[in-house]
Amino acid sequence: MAGPSTRADDERLLWLLRARLAGRSARAAAAGFGLTAESVRTATNRVRDADLRESGEPIDLVAGCYQWGA
């Protein structure tokens, strides 16, 4: 079981989200951090899914903000 995230973890996740939203693939985003593409997809999709559930905004509006590469 993983412990609480650190500031560095949060900053890395924000960078990965920005990279994917800018059109980078999960593989390209992962390369700079020594991560796998699958771990990047999992982490960024978790953020997207939580945003869809918890934002209180229309799902189609929120989902439209998460158009990223494979």
Secondary structure, 3 states (H helix, E strand, C coil): CCCCCCHHHHHHHHHHHHHHHCCCCHHHHHHCCCCCHHHHHHHHHHHHHHHHHHCCCCHHHHHCCCCCCC
